[in-house]
């Protein structure tokens, strides 16, 4: 049947083809108009959502993130997390916790998960740190550091197998040798703690083979001598 229709179309003249196309359009113009209208509504709606809601919301969230990061750089980790609310004071801010709660879905909220995890770890709350870091997803270098901190958090929670998994994930996540070998060294130290001496030796050797200078800075050479 399809071949017969194809043959019929081939036999049509240009005027007949034009007429057939016009007929098809007339028969389906309501449907075609509805599809085009729907696409236009979607485009306009997306534009207004982006320009009138998403961008302004992101801008406010980034400003809040800047204020929280300023406190974090001063080692005021609790303030960075929870924010500052002093009546009559102009520089109040909502902190990482507030950004995550009020601006979910923004780039700022995603980064707030990372910094909230870092801050929680610094104030001795590894479980909270792990919760925040598990919800962060970022570019290579930050994600690598997030995996490393997740290893630190789970290690503090005495979940050593999980910690090793996080350190290994960090080491395999980046081409940056400094970050990769730093995570690998943490994994080796943890293996020592677990009495996995042969595995720890292997990691120290691999660190020194990858970059002797970085390995010696980390102390892998001394670690290896100690285990021999």
C-alpha positions as CSV (number, residue, x, y, z in Angstrom):
1,X,0.0,0.0,0.0
2,X,2.8,2.4,0.9
3,X,4.6,1.6,-2.4
4,X,1.3,2.4,-4.3
5,X,1.0,5.8,-2.6
6,X,4.7,6.5,-3.3
7,X,4.2,5.7,-7.0
8,X,1.1,7.8,-7.2
9,X,3.0,10.8,-5.7
10,X,5.8,10.3,-8.2
11,X,3.3,10.5,-11.0
12,X,1.9,13.9,-9.8
13,X,2.8,17.1,-11.5
14,X,4.2,20.1,-9.5
15,X,0.8,21.8,-9.5
16,X,-0.9,18.6,-8.3
17,X,1.7,18.2,-5.6
18,X,1.1,21.8,-4.5
19,X,-2.7,21.2,-4.4
20,X,-2.3,17.9,-2.5
21,X,-0.1,19.7,0.1
22,X,-2.7,22.5,0.4
23,X,-5.4,19.9,0.9
24,X,-3.5,18.2,3.6
25,X,-2.8,21.5,5.4
26,X,-6.5,22.5,5.2
27,X,-7.5,19.1,6.6
28,X,-5.1,19.4,9.5
29,X,-4.7,23.1,10.0
30,X,-6.3,23.0,13.5
31,X,-3.9,20.4,14.6
32,X,-0.9,22.1,13.1
33,X,-2.0,25.5,14.5
34,X,-2.3,23.9,17.9
35,X,1.2,22.3,17.8
36,X,2.8,25.6,16.7
37,X,0.8,27.6,19.3
38,X,1.9,25.1,22.0
39,X,5.6,25.4,21.0
40,X,5.3,29.2,21.1
41,X,3.7,29.2,24.5
42,X,6.4,26.9,25.7
43,X,9.2,29.1,24.4
44,X,7.6,32.3,25.8
45,X,7.0,30.6,29.1
46,X,10.5,29.3,29.4
47,X,11.9,32.8,28.6
48,X,9.8,34.5,31.3
49,X,10.6,31.8,33.8
50,X,14.3,32.2,33.2
51,X,14.4,36.0,33.0
52,X,11.7,36.9,35.6
53,X,12.2,34.0,38.2
54,X,15.3,31.8,37.8
55,X,17.9,34.4,37.1
56,X,16.9,36.9,39.9
57,X,16.6,34.0,42.3
58,X,20.0,32.7,41.4
59,X,21.5,36.2,41.8
60,X,20.0,36.5,45.3
61,X,21.2,33.0,46.3
62,X,24.8,33.8,45.0
63,X,24.8,37.0,47.1
64,X,23.9,34.9,50.2
65,X,26.5,32.4,49.3
66,X,29.2,35.1,49.1
67,X,28.3,36.3,52.6
68,X,28.4,32.8,54.0
69,X,31.8,32.1,52.3
70,X,33.2,35.3,53.8
71,X,32.5,33.9,57.3
72,X,33.9,30.5,56.4
73,X,37.1,32.1,55.2
74,X,37.4,33.6,58.7
75,X,37.0,30.1,60.2
76,X,33.5,31.1,61.5
77,X,32.1,27.8,60.4
78,X,29.0,27.8,62.6
79,X,28.0,31.3,61.5
80,X,28.6,30.4,57.8
81,X,26.3,27.4,58.3
82,X,23.5,29.0,60.2
83,X,23.8,32.6,59.1
84,X,23.4,35.8,61.1
85,X,20.2,37.4,62.2
86,X,20.7,40.5,64.4
87,X,17.7,43.0,64.5
88,X,18.7,46.3,63.0
89,X,21.9,45.0,61.5
90,X,22.4,45.4,57.7
91,X,24.7,42.5,57.0
92,X,22.4,39.7,58.1
93,X,22.5,36.6,56.0
94,X,20.8,33.1,55.9
95,X,23.9,30.9,55.8
96,X,24.4,27.6,53.9
97,X,21.5,25.9,55.6
98,X,19.2,28.8,54.6
99,X,20.4,28.8,51.0
100,X,19.8,25.1,50.7
101,X,16.3,25.4,52.2
102,X,15.2,28.5,50.3
103,X,17.0,28.3,47.0
104,X,16.9,24.6,46.1
105,X,17.7,23.9,42.5
106,X,20.0,26.9,42.0
107,X,23.8,26.6,41.4
108,X,24.3,28.5,44.7
109,X,22.3,25.9,46.6
110,X,24.4,23.1,45.1
111,X,27.6,24.8,46.1
112,X,26.1,25.5,49.6
113,X,25.9,21.7,50.0
114,X,29.6,21.5,49.4
115,X,30.5,24.3,51.8
116,X,28.0,23.1,54.4
117,X,29.7,19.7,54.3
118,X,33.2,21.3,54.7
119,X,32.0,23.5,57.6
120,X,30.2,20.7,59.4
121,X,33.3,18.6,59.2
122,X,35.4,21.4,60.7
123,X,33.0,21.8,63.7
124,X,33.0,18.0,64.4
125,X,29.7,17.0,62.8
126,X,30.8,14.2,60.4
127,X,27.3,12.7,59.9
128,X,25.9,16.1,59.0
129,X,28.9,16.7,56.7
130,X,28.3,13.4,54.9
131,X,24.6,14.3,54.4
132,X,25.5,17.6,52.8
133,X,28.3,16.3,50.7
134,X,26.3,13.4,49.4
135,X,23.9,15.9,47.9
136,X,26.6,17.9,46.1
137,X,27.4,17.4,42.4
138,X,30.1,19.6,40.9
139,X,33.0,19.9,38.5
140,X,36.0,17.7,38.7
141,X,38.2,19.5,41.3
142,X,35.4,20.3,43.7
143,X,33.8,16.9,43.3
144,X,37.2,15.2,44.0
145,X,37.6,17.3,47.2
146,X,34.0,16.4,48.2
147,X,34.7,12.7,47.8
148,X,37.9,13.1,50.0
149,X,35.9,14.9,52.7
150,X,33.2,12.2,52.5
151,X,36.1,9.8,53.2
152,X,37.1,11.9,56.2
153,X,33.5,12.0,57.5
154,X,32.9,8.3,57.2
155,X,36.3,7.5,58.8
156,X,35.4,9.7,61.8
157,X,32.1,7.7,61.9
158,X,34.3,4.5,62.0
159,X,32.9,3.2,58.7
160,X,36.3,2.5,57.4
161,X,35.3,0.4,54.3
162,X,33.0,3.2,53.2
163,X,35.8,5.8,53.8
164,X,38.2,3.8,51.6
165,X,35.6,3.7,48.9
166,X,35.3,7.5,49.0
167,X,39.1,8.1,49.0
168,X,39.5,5.7,46.0
169,X,36.6,7.5,44.3
170,X,38.5,10.8,44.8
171,X,41.8,9.4,43.5
172,X,40.1,8.1,40.4
173,X,38.0,11.2,39.8
174,X,40.6,13.7,38.7
175,X,43.7,14.1,36.5
176,X,45.0,16.6,39.1
177,X,47.9,14.6,40.6
178,X,48.1,16.6,43.8
179,X,44.4,16.0,44.7
180,X,44.5,12.4,43.4
181,X,47.6,11.4,45.4
182,X,46.5,13.2,48.5
183,X,43.3,11.1,48.5
184,X,45.3,8.0,47.7
185,X,47.7,8.7,50.7
186,X,44.7,9.0,53.0
187,X,43.5,5.6,51.7
188,X,46.9,4.1,52.4
189,X,47.0,5.5,55.9
190,X,43.5,4.1,56.6
191,X,44.6,0.7,55.2
192,X,47.5,0.8,57.8
193,X,44.9,1.4,60.5
194,X,43.0,-1.6,59.3
195,X,46.2,-3.7,59.4
196,X,46.1,-4.1,55.6
197,X,49.9,-3.5,55.4
198,X,50.6,-5.0,52.0
199,X,47.8,-2.9,50.4
200,X,49.1,0.2,52.1
201,X,52.7,-0.5,50.9
202,X,51.4,-0.8,47.3
203,X,49.6,2.5,47.5
204,X,52.6,4.3,48.9
205,X,54.8,2.8,46.1
206,X,52.2,3.9,43.5
207,X,52.2,7.4,44.9
208,X,56.0,7.8,44.8
209,X,56.0,6.3,41.3
210,X,53.4,8.7,40.0
211,X,55.2,11.8,41.4
212,X,58.1,11.5,43.7
213,X,58.1,15.1,44.8
214,X,54.4,15.0,45.7
215,X,54.9,11.6,47.4
216,X,57.7,12.9,49.5
217,X,55.7,16.0,50.5
218,X,52.9,13.7,51.6
219,X,55.4,11.6,53.5
220,X,54.8,8.4,51.5
221,X,58.6,7.7,51.4
222,X,58.8,7.7,55.2
223,X,55.6,5.7,55.4
224,X,57.1,3.0,53.2
225,X,60.3,2.9,55.2
226,X,58.3,2.5,58.4
227,X,56.4,-0.5,57.0
228,X,59.4,-2.4,55.7
